[in-house]
Amino acid sequence: MTIDRLKQSQLMSKEISDLIISHEKVAHVQLQNPLDHALLILIKSGYTAIPVLDNDFRVRGQISKNEILDSILGLERLEIERLHDITVETVMKKKIPRLKTDTTFSKALTTSINHPFICIEDEEASFVGILTRSSILALVNRYFQQST
Ligand code: 4BW
């Protein structure tokens, strides 16, 4: 095996644990929060979408500004007054990818093609943090810079 092939295989089989943004730094909301609270967190954090957790700190889905606005879209206007009566659970996206901390970089790279961030769980399915597309790209970039 050439040195380049060896380095590539080391990168692809590396665990993602070093790349995870820890849960303390991740903006999130809870299932029963009303949409006005979720919108506030999304606007204040500046992110498009964030994880949704339950009371046991388990990942249940993710919610975006677009899903919130879509849920209050009336025939002629945004029905802002409904924001307080709808819960996050009702409109969040439930089918999202999740990975464990010992997942390989190769699997995370493939998953990140269609997902700007991936929620990371521990063995008990508790939320550990997120893996963002930018941290994945930063590592790929470092790999190519070092190879040239
Ligand atoms: O507030 C921001 N700070 C920084 N440093 N970068 C930001 C911020 N808002 C957006 N960005 C940049 C990042 O490069 O724009 C990209 C797209 O953001 P998004 O998706 O559409 O809000 C960011 O790319 P990324 O770092 O690869 O993050 C991908 C997605 O992961 C974000 C957001 O949905 C989620 N995310 C990232 N950090 C988060 C977070 N969600 C909650 N808490 C965090 N700390």
Backbone and ligand atoms as CSV (ligand in chain L), in Angstrom:
chain,resi,resn,atom,element,x,y,z
A,1,MET,N,N,0.848,-1.220,0.000
A,1,MET,CA,C,0.000,0.000,0.000
A,1,MET,C,C,0.875,1.259,0.000
A,2,THR,N,N,0.541,2.280,-0.848
A,2,THR,CA,C,1.330,3.510,-0.871
A,2,THR,C,C,1.030,4.331,0.383
A,3,ILE,N,N,1.913,5.334,0.662
A,3,ILE,CA,C,1.710,6.171,1.860
A,3,ILE,C,C,0.387,6.923,1.743
A,4,ASP,N,N,0.062,7.431,0.525
A,4,ASP,CA,C,-1.202,8.165,0.319
A,4,ASP,C,C,-2.414,7.289,0.630
A,5,ARG,N,N,-2.383,6.043,0.142
A,5,ARG,CA,C,-3.496,5.114,0.383
A,5,ARG,C,C,-3.620,4.812,1.872
A,6,LEU,N,N,-2.453,4.688,2.529
A,6,LEU,CA,C,-2.446,4.380,3.967
A,6,LEU,C,C,-3.061,5.536,4.755
A,7,LYS,N,N,-2.653,6.790,4.383
A,7,LYS,CA,C,-3.186,7.978,5.078
A,7,LYS,C,C,-4.698,8.102,4.853
A,8,GLN,N,N,-5.119,7.805,3.631
A,8,GLN,CA,C,-6.551,7.886,3.305
A,8,GLN,C,C,-7.341,6.866,4.119
A,9,SER,N,N,-6.800,5.670,4.208
A,9,SER,CA,C,-7.527,4.638,4.959
A,9,SER,C,C,-7.533,4.961,6.448
A,10,GLN,N,N,-6.447,5.602,6.947
A,10,GLN,CA,C,-6.430,6.014,8.366
A,10,GLN,C,C,-7.489,7.081,8.623
A,11,LEU,N,N,-7.619,8.034,7.678
A,11,LEU,CA,C,-8.629,9.096,7.827
A,11,LEU,C,C,-10.028,8.487,7.843
A,12,MET,N,N,-10.291,7.616,6.877
A,12,MET,CA,C,-11.638,7.059,6.743
A,12,MET,C,C,-12.028,6.171,7.914
A,13,SER,N,N,-11.067,5.528,8.531
A,13,SER,CA,C,-11.418,4.619,9.633
A,13,SER,C,C,-11.328,5.298,11.004
A,14,LYS,N,N,-10.899,6.567,11.020
A,14,LYS,CA,C,-10.788,7.335,12.281
A,14,LYS,C,C,-12.177,7.506,12.907
A,15,GLU,N,N,-12.229,7.490,14.258
A,15,GLU,CA,C,-13.525,7.726,14.932
A,15,GLU,C,C,-13.837,9.221,14.933
A,16,ILE,N,N,-15.134,9.557,14.985
A,16,ILE,CA,C,-15.531,10.965,14.870
A,16,ILE,C,C,-15.488,11.727,16.198
A,17,SER,N,N,-15.160,11.025,17.299
A,17,SER,CA,C,-15.314,11.634,18.621
A,17,SER,C,C,-14.655,13.026,18.770
A,18,ASP,N,N,-13.479,13.223,18.146
A,18,ASP,CA,C,-12.770,14.514,18.281
A,18,ASP,C,C,-13.498,15.658,17.580
A,19,LEU,N,N,-14.380,15.327,16.656
A,19,LEU,CA,C,-15.010,16.370,15.826
A,19,LEU,C,C,-16.360,16.843,16.374
A,20,ILE,N,N,-16.819,16.192,17.426
A,20,ILE,CA,C,-18.180,16.475,17.923
A,20,ILE,C,C,-18.237,17.812,18.668
A,21,ILE,N,N,-19.274,18.609,18.361
A,21,ILE,CA,C,-19.541,19.829,19.147
A,21,ILE,C,C,-20.366,19.375,20.345
A,22,SER,N,N,-19.826,19.590,21.530
A,22,SER,CA,C,-20.458,19.061,22.741
A,22,SER,C,C,-21.839,19.673,23.000
A,23,HIS,N,N,-22.719,18.892,23.619
A,23,HIS,CA,C,-24.115,19.309,23.826
A,23,HIS,C,C,-24.268,20.651,24.544
A,24,GLU,N,N,-23.265,21.008,25.409
A,24,GLU,CA,C,-23.392,22.296,26.133
A,24,GLU,C,C,-23.354,23.471,25.163
A,25,LYS,N,N,-22.746,23.248,23.995
A,25,LYS,CA,C,-22.594,24.347,23.028
A,25,LYS,C,C,-23.654,24.288,21.925
A,26,VAL,N,N,-24.560,23.330,22.028
A,26,VAL,CA,C,-25.553,23.157,20.956
A,26,VAL,C,C,-26.899,23.741,21.375
A,27,ALA,N,N,-27.425,24.660,20.560
A,27,ALA,CA,C,-28.764,25.209,20.808
A,27,ALA,C,C,-29.771,24.087,20.545
A,28,HIS,N,N,-30.748,23.938,21.444
A,28,HIS,CA,C,-31.753,22.898,21.230
A,28,HIS,C,C,-33.080,23.320,21.861
A,29,VAL,N,N,-34.140,22.604,21.500
A,29,VAL,CA,C,-35.448,22.826,22.144
A,29,VAL,C,C,-35.988,21.475,22.580
A,30,GLN,N,N,-37.108,21.526,23.336
A,30,GLN,CA,C,-37.707,20.285,23.818
A,30,GLN,C,C,-39.063,20.054,23.173
A,31,LEU,N,N,-39.473,18.781,23.203
A,31,LEU,CA,C,-40.705,18.358,22.524
A,31,LEU,C,C,-41.913,19.238,22.814
A,32,GLN,N,N,-42.111,19.567,24.109
A,32,GLN,CA,C,-43.339,20.261,24.496
A,32,GLN,C,C,-43.245,21.787,24.400
A,33,ASN,N,N,-42.083,22.295,24.001
A,33,ASN,CA,C,-41.962,23.754,23.857
A,33,ASN,C,C,-42.920,24.259,22.781
A,34,PRO,N,N,-43.550,25.433,23.014
A,34,PRO,CA,C,-44.370,26.004,21.947
A,34,PRO,C,C,-43.488,26.559,20.826
A,35,LEU,N,N,-44.080,26.705,19.647
A,35,LEU,CA,C,-43.292,27.156,18.493
A,35,LEU,C,C,-42.730,28.568,18.652
A,36,ASP,N,N,-43.399,29.425,19.436
A,36,ASP,CA,C,-42.835,30.777,19.592
A,36,ASP,C,C,-41.493,30.721,20.320
A,37,HIS,N,N,-41.389,29.774,21.287
A,37,HIS,CA,C,-40.111,29.613,21.997
A,37,HIS,C,C,-39.047,29.077,21.027
A,38,ALA,N,N,-39.430,28.062,20.226
A,38,ALA,CA,C,-38.471,27.477,19.280
A,38,ALA,C,C,-37.971,28.518,18.281
A,39,LEU,N,N,-38.899,29.361,17.815
A,39,LEU,CA,C,-38.509,30.389,16.845
A,39,LEU,C,C,-37.541,31.389,17.478
A,40,LEU,N,N,-37.801,31.711,18.731
A,40,LEU,CA,C,-36.901,32.618,19.462
A,40,LEU,C,C,-35.486,32.037,19.550
A,41,ILE,N,N,-35.402,30.756,19.899
A,41,ILE,CA,C,-34.084,30.105,20.025
A,41,ILE,C,C,-33.387,30.060,18.656
A,42,LEU,N,N,-34.159,29.742,17.615
A,42,LEU,CA,C,-33.563,29.678,16.271
A,42,LEU,C,C,-33.063,31.056,15.838
A,43,ILE,N,N,-33.853,32.084,16.077
A,43,ILE,CA,C,-33.447,33.425,15.643
A,43,ILE,C,C,-32.240,33.898,16.458
A,44,LYS,N,N,-32.312,33.706,17.803
A,44,LYS,CA,C,-31.206,34.187,18.653
A,44,LYS,C,C,-29.907,33.432,18.378
A,45,SER,N,N,-30.001,32.124,18.086
A,45,SER,CA,C,-28.775,31.348,17.854
A,45,SER,C,C,-28.243,31.600,16.441
A,46,GLY,N,N,-29.120,31.982,15.545
A,46,GLY,CA,C,-28.699,32.235,14.161
A,46,GLY,C,C,-28.712,30.989,13.288
A,47,TYR,N,N,-29.102,29.827,13.859
A,47,TYR,CA,C,-29.080,28.590,13.073
A,47,TYR,C,C,-30.409,28.348,12.361
A,48,THR,N,N,-30.336,27.621,11.256
A,48,THR,CA,C,-31.521,27.307,10.457
A,48,THR,C,C,-32.333,26.188,11.096
A,49,ALA,N,N,-31.631,25.217,11.657
A,49,ALA,CA,C,-32.299,24.061,12.266
A,49,ALA,C,C,-31.497,23.611,13.484
A,50,ILE,N,N,-32.201,23.082,14.488
A,50,ILE,CA,C,-31.539,22.643,15.724
A,50,ILE,C,C,-32.184,21.327,16.217
A,51,PRO,N,N,-31.482,20.585,17.072
A,51,PRO,CA,C,-32.039,19.322,17.566
A,51,PRO,C,C,-33.209,19.529,18.541
A,52,VAL,N,N,-34.090,18.515,18.586
A,52,VAL,CA,C,-35.188,18.492,19.566
A,52,VAL,C,C,-34.929,17.321,20.516
A,53,LEU,N,N,-34.955,17.607,21.820
A,53,LEU,CA,C,-34.682,16.577,22.827
A,53,LEU,C,C,-35.907,16.334,23.694
A,54,ASP,N,N,-35.956,15.152,24.342
A,54,ASP,CA,C,-37.039,14.919,25.313
A,54,ASP,C,C,-36.514,15.189,26.725
A,55,ASN,N,N,-37.360,14.915,27.736
A,55,ASN,CA,C,-36.960,15.222,29.118
A,55,ASN,C,C,-35.794,14.374,29.604
A,56,ASP,N,N,-35.550,13.230,28.934
A,56,ASP,CA,C,-34.429,12.361,29.317
A,56,ASP,C,C,-33.170,12.661,28.508
A,57,PHE,N,N,-33.178,13.810,27.824
A,57,PHE,CA,C,-32.013,14.236,27.037
A,57,PHE,C,C,-31.742,13.279,25.874
A,58,ARG,N,N,-32.815,12.737,25.310
A,58,ARG,CA,C,-32.668,11.880,24.120
A,58,ARG,C,C,-33.114,12.663,22.889
A,59,VAL,N,N,-32.458,12.392,21.770
A,59,VAL,CA,C,-32.797,13.092,20.528
A,59,VAL,C,C,-34.101,12.537,19.967
A,60,ARG,N,N,-35.042,13.435,19.662
A,60,ARG,CA,C,-36.321,12.980,19.092
A,60,ARG,C,C,-36.559,13.511,17.679
A,61,GLY,N,N,-35.775,14.499,17.266
A,61,GLY,CA,C,-35.956,15.041,15.917
A,61,GLY,C,C,-35.175,16.334,15.765
A,62,GLN,N,N,-35.547,17.101,14.753
A,62,GLN,CA,C,-34.954,18.431,14.590
A,62,GLN,C,C,-36.030,19.378,14.055
A,63,ILE,N,N,-35.836,20.653,14.348
A,63,ILE,CA,C,-36.833,21.629,13.884
A,63,ILE,C,C,-36.138,22.801,13.208
A,64,SER,N,N,-36.764,23.291,12.149
A,64,SER,CA,C,-36.167,24.395,11.389
A,64,SER,C,C,-37.127,25.585,11.336
A,65,LYS,N,N,-36.562,26.748,10.993
A,65,LYS,CA,C,-37.392,27.955,10.824
A,65,LYS,C,C,-38.446,27.688,9.761
A,66,ASN,N,N,-38.050,26.991,8.704
A,66,ASN,CA,C,-38.986,26.757,7.603
A,66,ASN,C,C,-40.191,25.921,8.037
A,67,GLU,N,N,-39.944,24.866,8.826
A,67,GLU,CA,C,-41.060,24.026,9.295
A,67,GLU,C,C,-42.011,24.835,10.168
A,68,ILE,N,N,-41.444,25.727,10.977
A,68,ILE,CA,C,-42.292,26.549,11.860
A,68,ILE,C,C,-43.161,27.487,11.025
A,69,LEU,N,N,-42.525,28.197,10.101
A,69,LEU,CA,C,-43.286,29.162,9.282
A,69,LEU,C,C,-44.322,28.441,8.418
A,70,ASP,N,N,-43.955,27.279,7.908
A,70,ASP,CA,C,-44.880,26.508,7.079
A,70,ASP,C,C,-46.120,26.087,7.879
A,71,SER,N,N,-45.918,25.785,9.163
A,71,SER,CA,C,-47.041,25.297,9.984
A,71,SER,C,C,-48.051,26.398,10.313
A,72,ILE,N,N,-47.656,27.662,10.165
A,72,ILE,CA,C,-48.604,28.750,10.467
A,72,ILE,C,C,-48.997,29.531,9.202
A,73,LEU,N,N,-48.713,28.909,8.081
A,73,LEU,CA,C,-49.054,29.552,6.802
A,73,LEU,C,C,-50.554,29.393,6.536
A,74,GLY,N,N,-51.280,30.499,6.601
A,74,GLY,CA,C,-52.709,30.457,6.291
A,74,GLY,C,C,-52.917,30.685,4.804
A,75,LEU,N,N,-54.162,30.926,4.428
A,75,LEU,CA,C,-54.440,31.116,3.000
A,75,LEU,C,C,-53.852,32.415,2.483
A,76,GLU,N,N,-53.916,33.464,3.346
A,76,GLU,CA,C,-53.459,34.774,2.861
A,76,GLU,C,C,-52.341,35.395,3.678
A,77,ARG,N,N,-52.053,34.796,4.855
A,77,ARG,CA,C,-51.030,35.410,5.708
A,77,ARG,C,C,-50.449,34.377,6.678
A,78,LEU,N,N,-49.347,34.779,7.318
A,78,LEU,CA,C,-48.794,33.940,8.386
A,78,LEU,C,C,-49.640,34.166,9.629
A,79,GLU,N,N,-50.173,33.108,10.219
A,79,GLU,CA,C,-51.039,33.246,11.391
A,79,GLU,C,C,-50.186,33.169,12.661
A,80,ILE,N,N,-49.472,34.272,12.894
A,80,ILE,CA,C,-48.478,34.338,13.971
A,80,ILE,C,C,-49.081,33.980,15.340
A,81,GLU,N,N,-50.358,34.352,15.539
A,81,GLU,CA,C,-50.999,34.122,16.839
A,81,GLU,C,C,-51.085,32.626,17.184
A,82,ARG,N,N,-50.923,31.750,16.188
A,82,ARG,CA,C,-51.003,30.304,16.451
A,82,ARG,C,C,-49.691,29.736,17.001
A,83,LEU,N,N,-48.613,30.533,16.928
A,83,LEU,CA,C,-47.294,30.034,17.329
A,83,LEU,C,C,-47.264,29.488,18.750
A,84,HIS,N,N,-48.067,30.123,19.637
A,84,HIS,CA,C,-48.008,29.735,21.042
A,84,HIS,C,C,-48.818,28.460,21.318
A,85,ASP,N,N,-49.700,28.102,20.393
A,85,ASP,CA,C,-50.600,26.961,20.642
A,85,ASP,C,C,-50.111,25.650,20.020
A,86,ILE,N,N,-49.071,25.732,19.219
A,86,ILE,CA,C,-48.571,24.508,18.566
A,86,ILE,C,C,-47.248,24.110,19.224
A,87,THR,N,N,-47.084,22.813,19.493
A,87,THR,CA,C,-45.822,22.370,20.114
A,87,THR,C,C,-44.802,21.956,19.049
A,88,VAL,N,N,-43.564,21.974,19.475
A,88,VAL,CA,C,-42.450,21.562,18.610
A,88,VAL,C,C,-42.680,20.146,18.087
A,89,GLU,N,N,-43.159,19.262,18.963
A,89,GLU,CA,C,-43.370,17.855,18.597
A,89,GLU,C,C,-44.271,17.704,17.371
A,90,THR,N,N,-45.258,18.608,17.253
A,90,THR,CA,C,-46.226,18.499,16.165
A,90,THR,C,C,-45.608,18.745,14.795
A,91,VAL,N,N,-44.626,19.628,14.723
A,91,VAL,CA,C,-44.122,20.013,13.388
A,91,VAL,C,C,-42.686,19.579,13.099
A,92,MET,N,N,-41.986,19.056,14.116
A,92,MET,CA,C,-40.566,18.721,13.898
A,92,MET,C,C,-40.401,17.576,12.902
A,93,LYS,N,N,-39.201,17.491,12.342
A,93,LYS,CA,C,-38.864,16.366,11.462
A,93,LYS,C,C,-38.380,15.225,12.366
A,94,LYS,N,N,-39.037,14.056,12.228
A,94,LYS,CA,C,-38.693,12.952,13.145
A,94,LYS,C,C,-37.666,11.993,12.546
A,95,LYS,N,N,-37.658,11.935,11.218
A,95,LYS,CA,C,-36.733,10.985,10.583
A,95,LYS,C,C,-35.400,11.680,10.326
A,96,ILE,N,N,-34.481,11.513,11.259
A,96,ILE,CA,C,-33.175,12.177,11.115
A,96,ILE,C,C,-32.064,11.155,11.365
A,97,PRO,N,N,-30.885,11.394,10.813
A,97,PRO,CA,C,-29.801,10.438,11.062
A,97,PRO,C,C,-29.214,10.629,12.458
A,98,ARG,N,N,-28.768,9.547,13.062
A,98,ARG,CA,C,-28.080,9.603,14.357
A,98,ARG,C,C,-26.861,8.699,14.247
A,99,LEU,N,N,-25.777,9.108,14.862
A,99,LEU,CA,C,-24.586,8.265,14.870
A,99,LEU,C,C,-24.066,8.150,16.294
A,100,LYS,N,N,-23.264,7.115,16.533
A,100,LYS,CA,C,-22.609,6.928,17.837
A,100,LYS,C,C,-21.221,7.571,17.798
A,101,THR,N,N,-20.664,7.836,18.983
A,101,THR,CA,C,-19.362,8.517,19.050
A,101,THR,C,C,-18.233,7.717,18.405
A,102,ASP,N,N,-18.386,6.383,18.349
A,102,ASP,CA,C,-17.302,5.583,17.772
A,102,ASP,C,C,-17.510,5.278,16.286
A,103,THR,N,N,-18.469,5.982,15.658
A,103,THR,CA,C,-18.683,5.812,14.214
A,103,THR,C,C,-17.430,6.244,13.447
A,104,THR,N,N,-17.193,5.610,12.302
A,104,THR,CA,C,-16.011,6.003,11.513
A,104,THR,C,C,-16.288,7.295,10.731
A,105,PHE,N,N,-15.201,7.986,10.417
A,105,PHE,CA,C,-15.286,9.215,9.639
A,105,PHE,C,C,-15.922,8.928,8.274
A,106,SER,N,N,-15.626,7.789,7.710
A,106,SER,CA,C,-16.169,7.422,6.402
A,106,SER,C,C,-17.704,7.438,6.417
A,107,LYS,N,N,-18.292,6.855,7.445
A,107,LYS,CA,C,-19.755,6.796,7.555
A,107,LYS,C,C,-20.332,8.215,7.760
A,108,ALA,N,N,-19.629,9.014,8.590
A,108,ALA,CA,C,-20.102,10.374,8.865
A,108,ALA,C,C,-20.040,11.235,7.597
A,109,LEU,N,N,-18.970,11.059,6.834
A,109,LEU,CA,C,-18.804,11.818,5.599
A,109,LEU,C,C,-19.968,11.521,4.645
A,110,THR,N,N,-20.293,10.256,4.489
A,110,THR,CA,C,-21.400,9.860,3.606
A,110,THR,C,C,-22.720,10.442,4.115
A,111,THR,N,N,-22.946,10.358,5.423
A,111,THR,CA,C,-24.210,10.860,5.992
A,111,THR,C,C,-24.324,12.369,5.809
A,112,SER,N,N,-23.199,13.070,5.903
A,112,SER,CA,C,-23.236,14.539,5.850
A,112,SER,C,C,-23.564,15.078,4.453
A,113,ILE,N,N,-23.529,14.217,3.444
A,113,ILE,CA,C,-23.849,14.695,2.090
A,113,ILE,C,C,-25.259,15.280,2.067
A,114,ASN,N,N,-26.180,14.613,2.731
A,114,ASN,CA,C,-27.578,15.073,2.713
A,114,ASN,C,C,-28.044,15.749,3.993
A,115,HIS,N,N,-27.121,15.912,4.977
A,115,HIS,CA,C,-27.553,16.476,6.260
A,115,HIS,C,C,-26.513,17.477,6.774
A,116,PRO,N,N,-26.893,18.749,6.946
A,116,PRO,CA,C,-25.934,19.752,7.419
A,116,PRO,C,C,-25.368,19.439,8.811
A,117,PHE,N,N,-26.154,18.759,9.661
A,117,PHE,CA,C,-25.601,18.296,10.943
A,117,PHE,C,C,-26.197,16.945,11.297
A,118,ILE,N,N,-25.437,16.207,12.113
A,118,ILE,CA,C,-25.874,14.868,12.516
A,118,ILE,C,C,-25.844,14.812,14.043
A,119,CYS,N,N,-26.914,14.309,14.644
A,119,CYS,CA,C,-26.937,14.186,16.105
A,119,CYS,C,C,-26.147,12.950,16.521
A,120,ILE,N,N,-25.368,13.113,17.586
A,120,ILE,CA,C,-24.537,12.013,18.084
A,120,ILE,C,C,-25.069,11.564,19.445
A,121,GLU,N,N,-25.210,10.242,19.582
A,121,GLU,CA,C,-25.744,9.668,20.824
A,121,GLU,C,C,-24.711,8.737,21.460
A,122,ASP,N,N,-24.857,8.524,22.788
A,122,ASP,CA,C,-23.997,7.525,23.428
A,122,ASP,C,C,-24.701,6.168,23.418
A,123,GLU,N,N,-24.123,5.201,24.107
A,123,GLU,CA,C,-24.675,3.831,24.082
A,123,GLU,C,C,-26.083,3.769,24.675
A,124,GLU,N,N,-26.386,4.716,25.609
A,124,GLU,CA,C,-27.735,4.725,26.222
A,124,GLU,C,C,-28.692,5.613,25.433
A,125,ALA,N,N,-28.291,6.035,24.265
A,125,ALA,CA,C,-29.093,6.892,23.380
A,125,ALA,C,C,-29.269,8.308,23.909
A,126,SER,N,N,-28.417,8.714,24.886
A,126,SER,CA,C,-28.455,10.107,25.350
A,126,SER,C,C,-27.706,10.997,24.364
A,127,PHE,N,N,-28.147,12.239,24.283
A,127,PHE,CA,C,-27.569,13.204,23.347
A,127,PHE,C,C,-26.157,13.606,23.787
A,128,VAL,N,N,-25.190,13.443,22.902
A,128,VAL,CA,C,-23.797,13.802,23.201
A,128,VAL,C,C,-23.452,15.157,22.583
A,129,GLY,N,N,-23.943,15.391,21.370
A,129,GLY,CA,C,-23.641,16.639,20.668
A,129,GLY,C,C,-23.959,16.480,19.191
A,130,ILE,N,N,-23.395,17.364,18.363
A,130,ILE,CA,C,-23.641,17.250,16.922
A,130,ILE,C,C,-22.324,17.219,16.150
A,131,LEU,N,N,-22.426,16.671,14.967
A,131,LEU,CA,C,-21.308,16.703,14.028
A,131,LEU,C,C,-21.780,17.561,12.864
A,132,THR,N,N,-21.066,18.645,12.594
A,132,THR,CA,C,-21.508,19.541,11.518
A,132,THR,C,C,-20.754,19.252,10.224
A,133,ARG,N,N,-21.382,19.648,9.134
A,133,ARG,CA,C,-20.745,19.482,7.832
A,133,ARG,C,C,-19.436,20.279,7.791
A,134,SER,N,N,-19.415,21.462,8.455
A,134,SER,CA,C,-18.185,22.279,8.380
A,134,SER,C,C,-17.016,21.600,9.086
A,135,SER,N,N,-17.270,20.884,10.209
A,135,SER,CA,C,-16.133,20.231,10.873
A,135,SER,C,C,-15.643,19.042,10.044
A,136,ILE,N,N,-16.562,18.400,9.324
A,136,ILE,CA,C,-16.153,17.302,8.440
A,136,ILE,C,C,-15.314,17.842,7.279
A,137,LEU,N,N,-15.799,18.939,6.674
A,137,LEU,CA,C,-15.066,19.525,5.541
A,137,LEU,C,C,-13.698,20.054,5.979
A,138,ALA,N,N,-13.633,20.595,7.204
A,138,ALA,CA,C,-12.353,21.127,7.698
A,138,ALA,C,C,-11.317,20.006,7.779
A,139,LEU,N,N,-11.748,18.830,8.227
A,139,LEU,CA,C,-10.802,17.714,8.328
A,139,LEU,C,C,-10.387,17.211,6.934
A,140,VAL,N,N,-11.353,17.140,6.027
A,140,VAL,CA,C,-11.034,16.714,4.651
A,140,VAL,C,C,-10.045,17.716,4.026
A,141,ASN,N,N,-10.299,18.999,4.252
A,141,ASN,CA,C,-9.430,20.051,3.717
A,141,ASN,C,C,-8.003,19.904,4.260
A,142,ARG,N,N,-7.916,19.675,5.602
A,142,ARG,CA,C,-6.601,19.511,6.217
A,142,ARG,C,C,-5.866,18.318,5.581
A,143,TYR,N,N,-6.617,17.243,5.345
A,143,TYR,CA,C,-6.026,16.035,4.749
A,143,TYR,C,C,-5.447,16.356,3.371
A,144,PHE,N,N,-6.227,17.086,2.527
A,144,PHE,CA,C,-5.746,17.379,1.169
A,144,PHE,C,C,-4.599,18.385,1.181
A,145,GLN,N,N,-4.646,19.363,2.098
A,145,GLN,CA,C,-3.552,20.332,2.186
A,145,GLN,C,C,-2.247,19.647,2.537
A,146,GLN,N,N,-2.340,18.670,3.440
A,146,GLN,CA,C,-1.124,17.968,3.878
A,146,GLN,C,C,-0.612,17.024,2.787
A,147,SER,N,N,-1.531,16.568,1.928
A,147,SER,CA,C,-1.143,15.595,0.895
A,147,SER,C,C,-0.499,16.255,-0.314
A,148,THR,N,N,-0.670,17.608,-0.443
A,148,THR,CA,C,-0.135,18.234,-1.659
A,148,THR,C,C,1.260,18.818,-1.420
L,1,4BW,O1,O,-24.023,31.293,14.639
L,1,4BW,C1,C,-23.210,30.830,13.824
L,1,4BW,N1,N,-21.888,30.736,14.185
L,1,4BW,C2,C,-20.976,30.191,13.310
L,1,4BW,N2,N,-19.689,30.111,13.704
L,1,4BW,N3,N,-21.286,29.739,12.070
L,1,4BW,C3,C,-22.572,29.837,11.677
L,1,4BW,C4,C,-23.562,30.345,12.517
L,1,4BW,N4,N,-24.742,30.242,11.865
L,1,4BW,C5,C,-24.468,29.703,10.629
L,1,4BW,N5,N,-23.154,29.472,10.516
L,1,4BW,C6,C,-22.489,28.944,9.310
L,1,4BW,C7,C,-21.799,27.624,9.585
L,1,4BW,O2,O,-20.740,27.453,8.667
L,1,4BW,O3,O,-23.507,28.665,8.305
L,1,4BW,C8,C,-23.574,27.271,8.063
L,1,4BW,C9,C,-24.993,26.819,7.910
L,1,4BW,O4,O,-25.715,27.024,9.143
L,1,4BW,P1,P,-27.152,26.414,9.366
L,1,4BW,O5,O,-26.893,24.868,9.689
L,1,4BW,O6,O,-27.932,26.450,8.109
L,1,4BW,O7,O,-27.740,27.095,10.554
L,1,4BW,C10,C,-22.900,26.616,9.277
L,1,4BW,O8,O,-22.447,25.332,8.851
L,1,4BW,P2,P,-22.098,24.211,9.897
L,1,4BW,O9,O,-21.156,24.734,10.951
L,1,4BW,O10,O,-21.615,23.014,9.098
L,1,4BW,O11,O,-23.468,23.838,10.620
L,1,4BW,C11,C,-24.418,23.024,9.964
L,1,4BW,C12,C,-25.726,23.075,10.684
L,1,4BW,O12,O,-25.582,22.522,11.994
L,1,4BW,C13,C,-26.247,24.479,10.894
L,1,4BW,C14,C,-27.182,24.273,12.066
L,1,4BW,O13,O,-28.428,23.713,11.633
L,1,4BW,C15,C,-26.461,23.196,12.882
L,1,4BW,N6,N,-25.619,23.770,13.950
L,1,4BW,C16,C,-24.315,24.093,13.874
L,1,4BW,N7,N,-23.845,24.530,15.065
L,1,4BW,C17,C,-24.885,24.465,15.918
L,1,4BW,C18,C,-26.017,23.983,15.211
L,1,4BW,N8,N,-27.217,23.804,15.800
L,1,4BW,C19,C,-27.313,24.120,17.119
L,1,4BW,N9,N,-26.276,24.600,17.875
L,1,4BW,C20,C,-25.041,24.770,17.312
L,1,4BW,N10,N,-24.026,25.234,18.078
